Amino acid sequence: MPTIAPDPRRPLFQELGVFVVAVILGSLCGLATNELLRHWVTATVAGNAALAVATTGTGAAHSHFVHRQSWVHLLPKVGVGAPLAYGAMRLVHAVLGS
């Protein structure tokens, strides 16, 4: 994949573009997770899992675009990170009582 040379006059716009693309990819991962899980679990569990996957997917997309890590090396990290994020969210909900 050819590297894209940053435009020195507009680094803010390039960083913003990378951020937006990462968020869109993470959101699509979360949407796909929600659609897959809603057939087997309750809507609340599917929504929480989708949020965890979306957050982790956004971080992985950022790592891919900014730090040039390959998707093959990021997939195991997402596979471990998403359940950890889900567990942390459940713990926070239990502590806060919601």
N, CA, C and O atoms as CSV, one atom per row, in Angstrom:
chain,resi,resn,atom,element,x,y,z
A,1,MET,N,N,0.845,-1.166,0.000
A,1,MET,CA,C,0.000,0.000,0.000
A,1,MET,C,C,0.893,1.232,0.000
A,1,MET,O,O,1.745,1.360,0.879
A,2,PRO,N,N,0.730,2.130,-0.940
A,2,PRO,CA,C,1.584,3.313,-0.981
A,2,PRO,C,C,1.257,4.245,0.179
A,2,PRO,O,O,0.098,4.393,0.568
A,3,THR,N,N,2.288,4.866,0.720
A,3,THR,CA,C,2.063,5.799,1.817
A,3,THR,C,C,1.600,7.134,1.262
A,3,THR,O,O,1.994,7.545,0.170
A,4,ILE,N,N,0.776,7.786,2.017
A,4,ILE,CA,C,0.254,9.093,1.618
A,4,ILE,C,C,1.078,10.142,2.336
A,4,ILE,O,O,1.136,10.167,3.565
A,5,ALA,N,N,1.711,10.999,1.569
A,5,ALA,CA,C,2.530,12.054,2.157
A,5,ALA,C,C,1.616,13.134,2.734
A,5,ALA,O,O,0.732,13.632,2.037
A,6,PRO,N,N,1.820,13.499,3.998
A,6,PRO,CA,C,0.976,14.533,4.587
A,6,PRO,C,C,1.240,15.885,3.960
A,6,PRO,O,O,2.372,16.223,3.615
A,7,ASP,N,N,0.189,16.637,3.823
A,7,ASP,CA,C,0.302,17.994,3.310
A,7,ASP,C,C,0.723,18.879,4.482
A,7,ASP,O,O,-0.052,19.052,5.423
A,8,PRO,N,N,1.945,19.448,4.448
A,8,PRO,CA,C,2.428,20.204,5.604
A,8,PRO,C,C,1.593,21.452,5.897
A,8,PRO,O,O,1.662,22.002,6.996
A,9,ARG,N,N,0.816,21.891,4.927
A,9,ARG,CA,C,0.020,23.091,5.150
A,9,ARG,C,C,-1.268,22.782,5.910
A,9,ARG,O,O,-1.841,23.681,6.526
A,10,ARG,N,N,-1.735,21.537,5.882
A,10,ARG,CA,C,-3.015,21.206,6.488
A,10,ARG,C,C,-2.955,19.916,7.311
A,10,ARG,O,O,-3.700,18.980,7.022
A,11,PRO,N,N,-2.103,19.842,8.310
A,11,PRO,CA,C,-2.024,18.599,9.095
A,11,PRO,C,C,-3.291,18.353,9.913
A,11,PRO,O,O,-3.661,17.205,10.157
A,12,LEU,N,N,-3.954,19.431,10.336
A,12,LEU,CA,C,-5.170,19.268,11.133
A,12,LEU,C,C,-6.262,18.569,10.324
A,12,LEU,O,O,-6.964,17.705,10.849
A,13,PHE,N,N,-6.408,18.938,9.053
A,13,PHE,CA,C,-7.431,18.329,8.219
A,13,PHE,C,C,-7.125,16.861,7.949
A,13,PHE,O,O,-8.041,16.041,7.876
A,14,GLN,N,N,-5.858,16.525,7.800
A,14,GLN,CA,C,-5.495,15.131,7.576
A,14,GLN,C,C,-5.764,14.307,8.833
A,14,GLN,O,O,-6.298,13.202,8.745
A,15,GLU,N,N,-5.401,14.830,9.992
A,15,GLU,CA,C,-5.664,14.118,11.239
A,15,GLU,C,C,-7.161,13.974,11.480
A,15,GLU,O,O,-7.621,12.930,11.942
A,16,LEU,N,N,-7.906,15.001,11.172
A,16,LEU,CA,C,-9.352,14.932,11.327
A,16,LEU,C,C,-9.947,13.896,10.385
A,16,LEU,O,O,-10.855,13.159,10.768
A,17,GLY,N,N,-9.444,13.835,9.160
A,17,GLY,CA,C,-9.921,12.842,8.204
A,17,GLY,C,C,-9.641,11.418,8.667
A,17,GLY,O,O,-10.497,10.543,8.533
A,18,VAL,N,N,-8.454,11.180,9.210
A,18,VAL,CA,C,-8.113,9.845,9.722
A,18,VAL,C,C,-9.020,9.508,10.894
A,18,VAL,O,O,-9.486,8.374,11.002
A,19,PHE,N,N,-9.278,10.461,11.765
A,19,PHE,CA,C,-10.157,10.242,12.905
A,19,PHE,C,C,-11.573,9.887,12.450
A,19,PHE,O,O,-12.174,8.945,12.965
A,20,VAL,N,N,-12.097,10.630,11.500
A,20,VAL,CA,C,-13.460,10.382,11.011
A,20,VAL,C,C,-13.561,9.006,10.361
A,20,VAL,O,O,-14.533,8.287,10.588
A,21,VAL,N,N,-12.577,8.635,9.561
A,21,VAL,CA,C,-12.595,7.315,8.919
A,21,VAL,C,C,-12.522,6.209,9.975
A,21,VAL,O,O,-13.214,5.198,9.853
A,22,ALA,N,N,-11.701,6.384,10.999
A,22,ALA,CA,C,-11.594,5.384,12.063
A,22,ALA,C,C,-12.918,5.243,12.811
A,22,ALA,O,O,-13.334,4.129,13.129
A,23,VAL,N,N,-13.576,6.355,13.090
A,23,VAL,CA,C,-14.858,6.315,13.795
A,23,VAL,C,C,-15.929,5.654,12.929
A,23,VAL,O,O,-16.750,4.891,13.439
A,24,ILE,N,N,-15.929,5.934,11.644
A,24,ILE,CA,C,-16.904,5.311,10.743
A,24,ILE,C,C,-16.690,3.801,10.691
A,24,ILE,O,O,-17.651,3.036,10.767
A,25,LEU,N,N,-15.447,3.371,10.562
A,25,LEU,CA,C,-15.174,1.930,10.551
A,25,LEU,C,C,-15.560,1.269,11.868
A,25,LEU,O,O,-16.140,0.183,11.868
A,26,GLY,N,N,-15.249,1.905,12.975
A,26,GLY,CA,C,-15.640,1.366,14.272
A,26,GLY,C,C,-17.149,1.295,14.425
A,26,GLY,O,O,-17.678,0.323,14.965
A,27,SER,N,N,-17.838,2.315,13.956
A,27,SER,CA,C,-19.307,2.321,14.022
A,27,SER,C,C,-19.911,1.218,13.177
A,27,SER,O,O,-20.883,0.583,13.587
A,28,LEU,N,N,-19.349,0.982,12.008
A,28,LEU,CA,C,-19.847,-0.103,11.167
A,28,LEU,C,C,-19.612,-1.470,11.818
A,28,LEU,O,O,-20.451,-2.364,11.712
A,29,CYS,N,N,-18.470,-1.625,12.490
A,29,CYS,CA,C,-18.218,-2.876,13.227
A,29,CYS,C,C,-19.242,-3.056,14.337
A,29,CYS,O,O,-19.752,-4.157,14.545
A,30,GLY,N,N,-19.544,-1.978,15.050
A,30,GLY,CA,C,-20.539,-2.053,16.115
A,30,GLY,C,C,-21.925,-2.353,15.582
A,30,GLY,O,O,-22.667,-3.127,16.186
A,31,LEU,N,N,-22.282,-1.752,14.464
A,31,LEU,CA,C,-23.587,-2.013,13.852
A,31,LEU,C,C,-23.709,-3.468,13.419
A,31,LEU,O,O,-24.745,-4.100,13.625
A,32,ALA,N,N,-22.650,-3.994,12.821
A,32,ALA,CA,C,-22.660,-5.401,12.402
A,32,ALA,C,C,-22.765,-6.332,13.613
A,32,ALA,O,O,-23.461,-7.346,13.559
A,33,THR,N,N,-22.079,-5.991,14.699
A,33,THR,CA,C,-22.153,-6.795,15.909
A,33,THR,C,C,-23.563,-6.795,16.477
A,33,THR,O,O,-24.077,-7.838,16.881
A,34,ASN,N,N,-24.179,-5.633,16.507
A,34,ASN,CA,C,-25.542,-5.533,17.013
A,34,ASN,C,C,-26.506,-6.371,16.174
A,34,ASN,O,O,-27.358,-7.074,16.717
A,35,GLU,N,N,-26.370,-6.294,14.861
A,35,GLU,CA,C,-27.258,-7.056,13.981
A,35,GLU,C,C,-27.051,-8.561,14.123
A,35,GLU,O,O,-28.010,-9.329,14.041
A,36,LEU,N,N,-25.814,-8.982,14.333
A,36,LEU,CA,C,-25.540,-10.411,14.500
A,36,LEU,C,C,-26.019,-10.945,15.847
A,36,LEU,O,O,-26.563,-12.046,15.922
A,37,LEU,N,N,-25.819,-10.174,16.901
A,37,LEU,CA,C,-26.124,-10.663,18.241
A,37,LEU,C,C,-27.588,-10.546,18.632
A,37,LEU,O,O,-28.042,-11.278,19.512
A,38,ARG,N,N,-28.333,-9.658,18.011
A,38,ARG,CA,C,-29.709,-9.430,18.458
A,38,ARG,C,C,-30.610,-10.640,18.279
A,38,ARG,O,O,-31.688,-10.697,18.871
A,39,HIS,N,N,-30.191,-11.601,17.480
A,39,HIS,CA,C,-30.981,-12.813,17.286
A,39,HIS,C,C,-30.796,-13.800,18.432
A,39,HIS,O,O,-31.639,-14.677,18.619
A,40,TRP,N,N,-29.718,-13.684,19.205
A,40,TRP,CA,C,-29.399,-14.669,20.230
A,40,TRP,C,C,-29.451,-14.131,21.654
A,40,TRP,O,O,-29.619,-14.905,22.597
A,41,VAL,N,N,-29.312,-12.830,21.826
A,41,VAL,CA,C,-29.286,-12.254,23.174
A,41,VAL,C,C,-30.281,-11.098,23.243
A,41,VAL,O,O,-30.865,-10.704,22.234
A,42,THR,N,N,-30.462,-10.566,24.441
A,42,THR,CA,C,-31.387,-9.443,24.599
A,42,THR,C,C,-30.828,-8.194,23.911
A,42,THR,O,O,-29.639,-8.108,23.604
A,43,ALA,N,N,-31.711,-7.247,23.684
A,43,ALA,CA,C,-31.301,-6.010,23.001
A,43,ALA,C,C,-30.271,-5.235,23.821
A,43,ALA,O,O,-29.375,-4.609,23.254
A,44,THR,N,N,-30.388,-5.272,25.143
A,44,THR,CA,C,-29.437,-4.553,25.996
A,44,THR,C,C,-28.037,-5.150,25.887
A,44,THR,O,O,-27.054,-4.423,25.752
A,45,VAL,N,N,-27.955,-6.472,25.946
A,45,VAL,CA,C,-26.649,-7.135,25.843
A,45,VAL,C,C,-26.056,-6.894,24.458
A,45,VAL,O,O,-24.863,-6.615,24.335
A,46,ALA,N,N,-26.880,-7.001,23.417
A,46,ALA,CA,C,-26.389,-6.763,22.052
A,46,ALA,C,C,-25.898,-5.333,21.892
A,46,ALA,O,O,-24.877,-5.097,21.244
A,47,GLY,N,N,-26.611,-4.378,22.474
A,47,GLY,CA,C,-26.193,-2.975,22.388
A,47,GLY,C,C,-24.889,-2.709,23.110
A,47,GLY,O,O,-24.025,-1.993,22.604
A,48,ASN,N,N,-24.745,-3.292,24.305
A,48,ASN,CA,C,-23.493,-3.115,25.054
A,48,ASN,C,C,-22.315,-3.767,24.337
A,48,ASN,O,O,-21.226,-3.196,24.275
A,49,ALA,N,N,-22.533,-4.950,23.805
A,49,ALA,CA,C,-21.458,-5.629,23.070
A,49,ALA,C,C,-21.100,-4.848,21.808
A,49,ALA,O,O,-19.927,-4.743,21.450
A,50,ALA,N,N,-22.107,-4.306,21.138
A,50,ALA,CA,C,-21.846,-3.515,19.931
A,50,ALA,C,C,-21.035,-2.266,20.262
A,50,ALA,O,O,-20.142,-1.884,19.505
A,51,LEU,N,N,-21.341,-1.634,21.385
A,51,LEU,CA,C,-20.580,-0.454,21.797
A,51,LEU,C,C,-19.127,-0.820,22.104
A,51,LEU,O,O,-18.208,-0.080,21.751
A,52,ALA,N,N,-18.925,-1.960,22.759
A,52,ALA,CA,C,-17.564,-2.404,23.065
A,52,ALA,C,C,-16.789,-2.706,21.782
A,52,ALA,O,O,-15.622,-2.333,21.660
A,53,VAL,N,N,-17.428,-3.374,20.833
A,53,VAL,CA,C,-16.761,-3.693,19.562
A,53,VAL,C,C,-16.501,-2.416,18.772
A,53,VAL,O,O,-15.442,-2.277,18.160
A,54,ALA,N,N,-17.447,-1.484,18.775
A,54,ALA,CA,C,-17.259,-0.225,18.047
A,54,ALA,C,C,-16.076,0.558,18.606
A,54,ALA,O,O,-15.272,1.099,17.847
A,55,THR,N,N,-15.969,0.618,19.921
A,55,THR,CA,C,-14.856,1.339,20.543
A,55,THR,C,C,-13.524,0.682,20.210
A,55,THR,O,O,-12.558,1.356,19.851
A,56,THR,N,N,-13.485,-0.640,20.333
A,56,THR,CA,C,-12.254,-1.371,20.046
A,56,THR,C,C,-11.912,-1.297,18.566
A,56,THR,O,O,-10.743,-1.163,18.205
A,57,GLY,N,N,-12.920,-1.384,17.710
A,57,GLY,CA,C,-12.697,-1.278,16.262
A,57,GLY,C,C,-12.170,0.090,15.860
A,57,GLY,O,O,-11.331,0.202,14.966
A,58,THR,N,N,-12.665,1.127,16.520
A,58,THR,CA,C,-12.162,2.481,16.243
A,58,THR,C,C,-10.691,2.598,16.622
A,58,THR,O,O,-9.902,3.199,15.894
A,59,GLY,N,N,-10.330,2.027,17.756
A,59,GLY,CA,C,-8.919,2.035,18.159
A,59,GLY,C,C,-8.045,1.253,17.199
A,59,GLY,O,O,-6.921,1.660,16.902
A,60,ALA,N,N,-8.560,0.123,16.709
A,60,ALA,CA,C,-7.793,-0.675,15.747
A,60,ALA,C,C,-7.629,0.066,14.422
A,60,ALA,O,O,-6.558,0.031,13.816
A,61,ALA,N,N,-8.677,0.728,13.980
A,61,ALA,CA,C,-8.575,1.495,12.732
A,61,ALA,C,C,-7.565,2.633,12.890
A,61,ALA,O,O,-6.795,2.917,11.973
A,62,HIS,N,N,-7.574,3.272,14.043
A,62,HIS,CA,C,-6.581,4.316,14.311
A,62,HIS,C,C,-5.165,3.745,14.252
A,62,HIS,O,O,-4.273,4.340,13.648
A,63,SER,N,N,-4.969,2.592,14.881
A,63,SER,CA,C,-3.645,1.961,14.857
A,63,SER,C,C,-3.218,1.599,13.442
A,63,SER,O,O,-2.041,1.697,13.095
A,64,HIS,N,N,-4.177,1.182,12.633
A,64,HIS,CA,C,-3.854,0.822,11.252
A,64,HIS,C,C,-3.463,2.046,10.436
A,64,HIS,O,O,-2.454,2.032,9.732
A,65,PHE,N,N,-4.259,3.099,10.530
A,65,PHE,CA,C,-4.023,4.268,9.679
A,65,PHE,C,C,-2.871,5.141,10.162
A,65,PHE,O,O,-2.111,5.662,9.346
A,66,VAL,N,N,-2.732,5.306,11.456
A,66,VAL,CA,C,-1.710,6.215,11.986
A,66,VAL,C,C,-0.385,5.506,12.229
A,66,VAL,O,O,0.673,6.030,11.880
A,67,HIS,N,N,-0.436,4.324,12.823
A,67,HIS,CA,C,0.787,3.621,13.207
A,67,HIS,C,C,1.185,2.526,12.232
A,67,HIS,O,O,2.167,1.818,12.456
A,68,ARG,N,N,0.424,2.383,11.149
A,68,ARG,CA,C,0.731,1.448,10.056
A,68,ARG,C,C,0.798,-0.016,10.507
A,68,ARG,O,O,1.583,-0.791,9.962
A,69,GLN,N,N,-0.009,-0.397,11.486
A,69,GLN,CA,C,-0.063,-1.794,11.890
A,69,GLN,C,C,-0.986,-2.541,10.931
A,69,GLN,O,O,-2.017,-2.014,10.514
A,70,SER,N,N,-0.614,-3.755,10.590
A,70,SER,CA,C,-1.427,-4.510,9.634
A,70,SER,C,C,-2.688,-5.036,10.317
A,70,SER,O,O,-2.700,-5.271,11.525
A,71,TRP,N,N,-3.745,-5.217,9.530
A,71,TRP,CA,C,-5.018,-5.719,10.059
A,71,TRP,C,C,-4.844,-7.118,10.647
A,71,TRP,O,O,-5.510,-7.473,11.620
A,72,VAL,N,N,-3.950,-7.912,10.055
A,72,VAL,CA,C,-3.739,-9.276,10.542
A,72,VAL,C,C,-3.222,-9.262,11.981
A,72,VAL,O,O,-3.598,-10.115,12.784
A,73,HIS,N,N,-2.372,-8.308,12.305
A,73,HIS,CA,C,-1.852,-8.209,13.656
A,73,HIS,C,C,-2.837,-7.529,14.605
A,73,HIS,O,O,-2.741,-7.689,15.822
A,74,LEU,N,N,-3.780,-6.775,14.052
A,74,LEU,CA,C,-4.745,-6.084,14.902
A,74,LEU,C,C,-5.942,-6.957,15.271
A,74,LEU,O,O,-6.555,-6.734,16.315
A,75,LEU,N,N,-6.286,-7.930,14.455
A,75,LEU,CA,C,-7.461,-8.761,14.725
A,75,LEU,C,C,-7.391,-9.488,16.064
A,75,LEU,O,O,-8.382,-9.482,16.795
A,76,PRO,N,N,-6.264,-10.116,16.422
A,76,PRO,CA,C,-6.222,-10.737,17.759
A,76,PRO,C,C,-6.389,-9.722,18.887
A,76,PRO,O,O,-6.980,-10.031,19.922
A,77,LYS,N,N,-5.872,-8.524,18.689
A,77,LYS,CA,C,-6.013,-7.486,19.714
A,77,LYS,C,C,-7.467,-7.069,19.867
A,77,LYS,O,O,-7.932,-6.825,20.980
A,78,VAL,N,N,-8.183,-6.987,18.759
A,78,VAL,CA,C,-9.615,-6.664,18.818
A,78,VAL,C,C,-10.365,-7.815,19.477
A,78,VAL,O,O,-11.284,-7.593,20.265
A,79,GLY,N,N,-9.974,-9.035,19.155
A,79,GLY,CA,C,-10.625,-10.200,19.747
A,79,GLY,C,C,-10.473,-10.262,21.258
A,79,GLY,O,O,-11.353,-10.777,21.949
A,80,VAL,N,N,-9.379,-9.749,21.772
A,80,VAL,CA,C,-9.168,-9.714,23.226
A,80,VAL,C,C,-9.725,-8.420,23.814
A,80,VAL,O,O,-10.300,-8.427,24.902
A,81,GLY,N,N,-9.557,-7.323,23.104
A,81,GLY,CA,C,-9.964,-6.020,23.627
A,81,GLY,C,C,-11.461,-5.827,23.739
A,81,GLY,O,O,-11.927,-5.219,24.702
A,82,ALA,N,N,-12.226,-6.324,22.787
A,82,ALA,CA,C,-13.680,-6.129,22.817
A,82,ALA,C,C,-14.321,-6.808,24.031
A,82,ALA,O,O,-15.120,-6.169,24.716
A,83,PRO,N,N,-14.005,-8.080,24.328
A,83,PRO,CA,C,-14.591,-8.666,25.545
A,83,PRO,C,C,-14.144,-7.958,26.825
A,83,PRO,O,O,-14.919,-7.853,27.775
A,84,LEU,N,N,-12.903,-7.475,26.858
A,84,LEU,CA,C,-12.454,-6.732,28.033
A,84,LEU,C,C,-13.228,-5.427,28.179
A,84,LEU,O,O,-13.614,-5.053,29.287
A,85,ALA,N,N,-13.455,-4.738,27.071
A,85,ALA,CA,C,-14.237,-3.497,27.117
A,85,ALA,C,C,-15.668,-3.782,27.555
A,85,ALA,O,O,-16.247,-3.016,28.324
A,86,TYR,N,N,-16.241,-4.883,27.067
A,86,TYR,CA,C,-17.593,-5.261,27.464
A,86,TYR,C,C,-17.650,-5.555,28.964
A,86,TYR,O,O,-18.565,-5.110,29.655
A,87,GLY,N,N,-16.673,-6.303,29.458
A,87,GLY,CA,C,-16.628,-6.610,30.884
A,87,GLY,C,C,-16.476,-5.357,31.735
A,87,GLY,O,O,-17.103,-5.241,32.788
A,88,ALA,N,N,-15.656,-4.431,31.290
A,88,ALA,CA,C,-15.476,-3.180,32.022
A,88,ALA,C,C,-16.769,-2.370,32.032
A,88,ALA,O,O,-17.113,-1.764,33.047
A,89,MET,N,N,-17.482,-2.355,30.917
A,89,MET,CA,C,-18.756,-1.634,30.871
A,89,MET,C,C,-19.767,-2.266,31.812
A,89,MET,O,O,-20.495,-1.550,32.499
A,90,ARG,N,N,-19.828,-3.596,31.860
A,90,ARG,CA,C,-20.761,-4.277,32.755
A,90,ARG,C,C,-20.403,-3.991,34.218
A,90,ARG,O,O,-21.287,-3.811,35.056
A,91,LEU,N,N,-19.108,-3.953,34.514
A,91,LEU,CA,C,-18.661,-3.651,35.874
A,91,LEU,C,C,-19.062,-2.233,36.281
A,91,LEU,O,O,-19.540,-2.013,37.394
A,92,VAL,N,N,-18.867,-1.286,35.387
A,92,VAL,CA,C,-19.253,0.104,35.683
A,92,VAL,C,C,-20.757,0.193,35.884
A,92,VAL,O,O,-21.216,0.889,36.789
A,93,HIS,N,N,-21.532,-0.500,35.055
A,93,HIS,CA,C,-22.989,-0.473,35.219
A,93,HIS,C,C,-23.392,-1.088,36.557
A,93,HIS,O,O,-24.303,-0.592,37.220
A,94,ALA,N,N,-22.721,-2.158,36.953
A,94,ALA,CA,C,-23.045,-2.791,38.235
A,94,ALA,C,C,-22.699,-1.877,39.411
A,94,ALA,O,O,-23.457,-1.794,40.377
A,95,VAL,N,N,-21.563,-1.197,39.332
A,95,VAL,CA,C,-21.143,-0.306,40.416
A,95,VAL,C,C,-22.082,0.892,40.516
A,95,VAL,O,O,-22.447,1.317,41.612
A,96,LEU,N,N,-22.468,1.433,39.359
A,96,LEU,CA,C,-23.347,2.615,39.364
A,96,LEU,C,C,-24.803,2.255,39.608
A,96,LEU,O,O,-25.618,3.125,39.914
A,97,GLY,N,N,-25.134,0.968,39.475
A,97,GLY,CA,C,-26.494,0.538,39.764
A,97,GLY,C,C,-27.487,0.766,38.656
A,97,GLY,O,O,-28.686,0.869,38.913
A,98,SER,N,N,-27.013,0.849,37.419
A,98,SER,CA,C,-27.958,1.057,36.309
A,98,SER,C,C,-28.101,-0.180,35.486
A,98,SER,O,O,-28.854,-0.189,34.512
